[in-house]
């Protein structure tokens, strides 16, 4: 069964940067696409970045040019480098295998953007 552990969130000023990490286990990590999602209070969870098994990436328009998703298959880990953060980026960030193998989600990591 998949397990996902997100980390790296925190409080950052507008314009700042954070690097999120997600360690996965229980799946054959290298063959899955991985996505970073976020959910702000009162809003639906949204997909912000995807990295496919071949390394191709895709981004939501709201983060394109500011966020970079990457993966290390040797470590079963996916990363999200977030630069030029804006207050509207504040949310709980989650990673998930694509396609989903279950309804399980990790605990997420909180990102707060505030001066």
Buried (B, 14 or more C-beta within 10 A) or exposed (E): EBEBBBBBBEEBEEEBEBBBBBBBEBBEBEEBBBBBBBBBEEEEBBBBBBBBBEEEBBBBEEBEEBBBBBBEBEEBBBBBBBBEBEEEBBBBBBBBBBEEEEEEBBEBBEBBBEE
